[in-house]
């Protein structure tokens, strides 16, 4: 068994929750980061959904890839399934990610299922702000999640004007 990689594009970037040997900036082609998932568990409830990020089809996404030791494979994947698949809104995929111009690895990714009832699709920024502003779930306040993600994207030199716009208004 070999080491494997996990691709993080939202809270996994700043709070992976699993042990890893190495963390590297990575680029995933064919999907983009989008605040397109109604959160019924971690950042909202079914009665008052929040919004969380999903990998939605098209474009590209810069994030972080984490190398996990082979002997931690089963535990790490079990942890990720419990965390990411609470309502089965994501589909688990192994996708190529670029670690550099000449280095590609297969990474475990969680891509939004567009047929799932939690798929919000593209929403206007004002509507996203409205939804996120008052939502709270098992993992905390929805605004905190968006602001933390925006901060980590900025720290990594990843520019996303939509997320920055939301974070600025949510932070106060």
N, C-alpha and C positions, 0 to 999 in steps of 0.2 A: 504494500500500500504506500502511496506517495502523499506528500503534503498537498494541500489544496487551498484554493483562494475563495474568498467571499467578497462580493462587491457591495459597498455601502454608498448610498446616495442621499440619505436623510439622517435620521437619528443614529443609524449604525455608524456613521462617520465619527460622531462625537461621543457615542455611548454604545460601543459594540456589545459589551456584556459577555464576551467570551475571550478566552486566552488566545493570543496570536504571537507569532514569531517575528513578523515583519508587517509594516504598513507602508503602502506606496500609493501616490496619486495615480489614478487610472482613468481611462476613457472608454466608455461603452458606446458603440455605434448602433443605431437602429432603434433607440428608445431615448426618451428625455424625461427629466425630473419634472413632475407636475403635481400640484396640490389638487389631486383629482379623486381622492378616496374619502368618502364619509367615514369618520371614525365612530364606531359604536362601542368601543372598548377602551382603548388606550388614551384617547384625547377627546372623548365625548361619550354619549350614550345613545341608545336608539331613540329616546325621547328628545334629546338635545344633541344631535350629532356634531362632531367637530370635523376638521379636515386634516388629512395627513398626506404625505407625499407618496406617489407611486411612480413607477417607471411605465410611461405610456408610449405607445408605438410612435416611431418617427423621430428623426433628429439624432442627437447624441447627448451624452451625459458625462460630465466630469465628476468623479467622486474618489473614494478610497478603496483600495483592494487590500485585504488582510490575508496573509499566508498563515495557515493553521497546520500544525503538525499532524501527520497521518494518524498517530495514536489518539488524537483528540477528535477525529472525524465524526464518529457516532454521537458523542456528547454534544459537539458543536452544532451539528445538523439538527439534533433533537431540540436543543435550546432555540435555534432559529425558527424551527417549525412551530414551537409553542408561542414564540414571540410574534412572528410574522403571519402565522396562519390561524389566528384565533377565530376568525370568521371565514376563512378560505377566500378572501378577496384577492389574494396574490397567487400567481402560478409560479412554481419553482422551475427555474431554467438554469442550464449551464450555458453561459455565453462567453465568447471571447472578449477580453478587455485588454487594452493596450497599456502597458506599464511605461513604455518609452517608444520612440519611433520604430525600434526594431525588436521589441519584446512584447509578445502577446501570450496571455495565459487564459485558460478556461476558468471562469469564476461562477460560483453559485450566486444567482440573482433572483429577486422576487419582482415579477412583472405583474402589473394590475390586470385583473380579468375584467374586460369591458362588459361582459354579460352579467356580472355580479350586481345585485341591487345596491351595493355600496359605491359603485362607480359613479362619481359625480360628473365626470367629463370636464371639459373646459368651462370654467365659470368666470364671469367678469370679476376683476379685482375687487370692486366694491362689494360684491356678493361674498367673495372669499373672506374679506375683512369682517363682514357682518356675521358669518358663520363661526369663524375662529374666535372672535372677540370674547364670547361668553361661554365657550365650551370647556368642559372639564371631564376627564375620564380617569380610569384606574391609574394611569401613569402620570397624571398631573394636568395642569392647565394647557389648553391648546395654544394660547399666545406664546407661552414659554417655549414650546416645541418649535414654532415657526421662527421665533427670535434666535434661539440657540442654533438652529440650522443655518439661518442667515449669517450669524456671526462666524460659524465655522467655515462656511463657503467663502466669506470675505477673507478670513485668516489664510485660507488655501489659495487665495488669488482667483477664485472662481466668481465671475460676475454674473449675477442674475438680477436684472432690474425689477422684475415682478416681485421676487421674494424680498428684495431690499425695500421696495415700496411698502409692502405689507409689514415687514419688521419695524420700519420706522414709525408707522402709525400704531402698531401694537405696543411698542416700547414706550410710547407716550409722549 
